[in-house]
Amino acid sequence: MIIDAHSIGAVLLDAGGVLVVPDPMAARRLLEPHGAQPDDDTCLRAHYAGMRELDRLGRPDWAAADRVVAAVAGVAPERLGEALPAIEALYHDEPWVPVTGAAAAMLALEATGLRLAVVSNATGTMEKMLLQHRICRVGGIENEAMARVAVIIDSHVVGIEKPDPRIFHLALTEIGVPPERCWFVGDSVHFDVDGARAAGLRPVHVDPYHFCPDDDHDHVSGLADVVAAVAA
């Protein structure tokens, strides 16, 4: 948990695993033919377990991550191979849904006066998705029931992906806050913690199931912890 927020000037956030997650209802529909019917919490656990597998490997091996997601979701070991297309469809073809409390947490962060931005490895539709779910938007009128952010950086749009520090620098240019006064909140060590650190930001790892064994960076269970740290 973060204990010192006195010098913070901005919070930059990942989207997947922080603001939005794969839809548990879609997961159940896609995995039922493969013998699994995970409840909502199991679906969430499976997502973060898949991210932990990528971190363990230290590279974007999506097939390996998908096998972990399927296994944690309840697919039997002998059926993991057949379930991989379902996991890929869940992540790439199905709409994602808001993390519980994400919109309220973003409003609370905005109310502190901090500058906010989103930096996501996405497919070109992240700004639209966050707007549709009323999580945040770029600009807009004050006091509306949706948080405003300075910019939403989508890797597909800008042609740079995390952990490349250049994608963080694009957001820093928009918010006008030096990196040493910025936190980056994400759900991956490989993409988010390592990338943010390389760009000079303070990484904050969303790890609600305590999968990460590393003690060289901050961990939180979710955005509520970030709000509490800033408010304190």
C-alpha positions in Angstrom: 0.0 0.0 0.0 1.2 3.5 -0.8 2.0 5.6 2.2 3.4 8.9 0.9 1.5 11.0 -1.6 2.7 14.5 -0.6 4.6 15.2 -3.9 2.1 13.7 -6.3 0.8 15.9 -9.1 -0.8 13.5 -11.5 -2.2 9.9 -11.7 -1.9 8.1 -15.0 -3.8 4.8 -15.3 -3.9 1.7 -17.4 -7.4 0.7 -18.6 -7.5 -3.1 -18.7 -7.5 -4.5 -15.2 -7.8 -1.1 -13.6 -10.9 0.6 -15.2 -12.3 -2.2 -17.3 -12.1 -6.0 -17.3 -13.3 -8.9 -19.5 -17.1 -9.5 -19.1 -17.8 -12.5 -16.7 -21.1 -13.2 -18.5 -19.3 -13.5 -21.8 -16.7 -15.7 -20.1 -19.3 -18.1 -18.9 -21.0 -18.2 -22.3 -17.7 -18.9 -24.1 -16.4 -21.4 -21.6 -19.5 -23.4 -21.1 -18.9 -25.6 -24.1 -15.5 -26.4 -22.6 -16.9 -27.5 -19.2 -16.4 -24.3 -17.1 -19.0 -22.0 -15.6 -16.9 -19.6 -13.5 -18.6 -17.1 -11.1 -17.7 -13.4 -11.3 -14.9 -13.5 -8.8 -13.3 -16.5 -10.5 -13.4 -14.6 -13.8 -11.6 -11.7 -12.2 -9.1 -14.0 -10.5 -8.4 -15.6 -13.9 -7.7 -12.3 -15.6 -5.1 -11.3 -12.9 -3.6 -14.7 -12.9 -3.1 -14.4 -16.7 -1.3 -11.1 -16.2 0.8 -12.7 -13.5 1.9 -15.4 -16.0 3.0 -12.7 -18.4 5.0 -11.1 -15.6 6.5 -14.4 -14.6 7.7 -15.0 -18.2 8.7 -11.4 -18.7 7.4 -11.3 -22.2 4.0 -11.0 -24.0 3.3 -14.8 -24.5 -0.4 -14.5 -24.9 -1.0 -18.2 -25.5 0.7 -19.0 -22.2 -1.4 -16.4 -20.4 -4.6 -17.7 -22.1 -3.9 -21.2 -20.8 -3.6 -19.8 -17.3 -6.8 -17.8 -17.6 -8.7 -20.9 -18.9 -7.3 -23.1 -16.1 -8.1 -20.7 -13.3 -11.6 -20.2 -14.8 -12.2 -24.0 -14.3 -11.3 -25.6 -17.7 -9.9 -29.1 -17.1 -6.2 -29.6 -18.0 -7.0 -32.0 -20.8 -9.3 -29.4 -22.4 -7.1 -26.3 -22.1 -6.0 -26.4 -25.7 -9.5 -26.5 -27.1 -10.5 -23.5 -24.9 -7.8 -21.2 -26.1 -9.9 -19.7 -28.9 -12.6 -18.9 -26.4 -10.2 -17.0 -24.2 -8.9 -15.1 -27.2 -12.4 -14.2 -28.2 -13.2 -13.0 -24.7 -10.3 -10.6 -24.8 -10.5 -9.4 -28.4 -14.0 -9.8 -29.6 -16.3 -9.3 -26.6 -17.0 -5.9 -25.0 -15.3 -5.3 -21.7 -17.2 -4.1 -18.6 -16.3 -1.5 -15.9 -14.4 -2.5 -12.8 -16.8 -2.1 -9.9 -16.4 1.4 -8.5 -14.1 2.6 -11.3 -16.3 5.6 -12.3 -16.7 6.8 -8.7 -13.0 6.4 -8.0 -12.1 8.5 -11.1 -14.4 11.2 -9.9 -12.9 11.1 -6.5 -9.4 11.4 -8.0 -10.5 14.3 -10.1 -11.9 16.0 -7.1 -8.4 16.1 -5.5 -7.2 18.4 -8.2 -4.7 15.9 -9.6 -4.2 15.8 -13.4 -5.4 12.4 -14.8 -4.6 10.5 -18.0 -5.1 7.0 -19.3 -2.3 5.0 -21.1 -3.5 1.7 -22.5 -2.3 -1.1 -24.7 -5.5 -1.3 -26.6 -7.1 -1.9 -30.1 -8.1 1.7 -31.0 -11.4 1.8 -29.2 -10.4 2.5 -25.6 -11.5 6.2 -25.6 -14.9 5.2 -26.9 -15.2 2.3 -24.4 -14.4 4.5 -21.4 -16.9 7.1 -22.6 -19.7 4.5 -23.2 -19.2 3.2 -19.7 -19.1 6.7 -18.3 -15.8 6.1 -16.6 -14.0 9.1 -17.9 -13.7 11.4 -20.9 -11.3 13.8 -22.5 -12.6 17.3 -21.7 -16.2 18.0 -21.1 -18.0 20.4 -18.8 -17.1 20.7 -15.1 -19.3 19.1 -12.4 -20.8 16.5 -14.8 -21.1 12.9 -13.4 -18.1 11.7 -15.3 -14.4 12.2 -14.6 -12.4 14.3 -17.0 -8.9 13.2 -18.1 -6.3 15.2 -20.0 -5.7 12.5 -22.6 -6.4 8.8 -23.3 -3.5 7.2 -25.1 -4.4 4.1 -27.0 -1.4 2.1 -28.3 -3.1 1.1 -31.5 -3.7 4.8 -32.3 -0.2 6.1 -31.5 1.7 3.1 -32.7 3.7 2.6 -29.5 3.0 0.0 -26.8 3.9 -0.3 -23.1 6.5 -1.0 -21.7 8.1 1.4 -24.2 8.6 4.6 -22.2 7.7 6.8 -25.2 4.0 6.0 -24.7 4.2 7.4 -21.2 6.0 10.5 -22.5 3.1 11.2 -24.8 0.8 11.5 -21.8 3.3 13.5 -19.8 3.5 16.0 -22.6 -0.3 16.5 -22.4 -0.6 16.8 -18.6 2.4 19.0 -18.1 3.6 17.3 -14.9 7.2 16.0 -14.5 7.4 12.2 -14.3 8.8 12.2 -10.8 5.5 13.7 -9.6 3.4 11.1 -11.4 2.0 7.7 -10.4 1.2 5.1 -13.0 -1.5 2.6 -11.9 -1.5 -0.7 -13.8 -2.1 -4.4 -13.5 1.1 -5.8 -14.9 4.8 -5.7 -13.9 6.1 -6.3 -17.4 4.0 -3.6 -19.2 3.1 -1.2 -16.4 5.6 -1.3 -13.6 8.6 -1.7 -15.8 7.4 0.7 -18.4 6.4 3.4 -15.9 9.7 3.0 -14.1 11.7 3.4 -17.3 9.7 6.6 -18.1 10.5 8.0 -14.6 7.1 7.5 -13.1 6.2 5.8 -9.8 4.6 2.5 -10.5 1.6 1.3 -8.6 0.6 -2.3 -9.2 -3.1 -3.3 -9.0 -2.9 -6.8 -7.6 -6.2 -7.7 -5.9 -5.3 -11.4 -5.4 -1.8 -10.8 -4.2 -0.2 -12.8 -7.0 2.9 -10.6 -7.3 5.8 -11.6 -5.1 7.9 -8.5 -5.8 8.6 -6.0 -3.0 10.3 -3.3 -5.1 7.1 -1.4 -6.0 3.8 -0.4 -4.4 0.8 -2.7 -4.5 -2.9 -1.9 -4.2 -6.1 -4.0 -4.4 -7.8 -1.4 -6.6 -8.5 2.2 -7.3 -10.2 2.7 -3.9 -6.7 2.3 -2.3 -5.3 4.9 -4.6 -8.0 7.3 -3.7 -7.5 6.7 0.0 -3.7 7.3 -0.3 -4.2 10.5 -2.2 -6.9 11.7 0.2 -4.8 11.0 3.2 
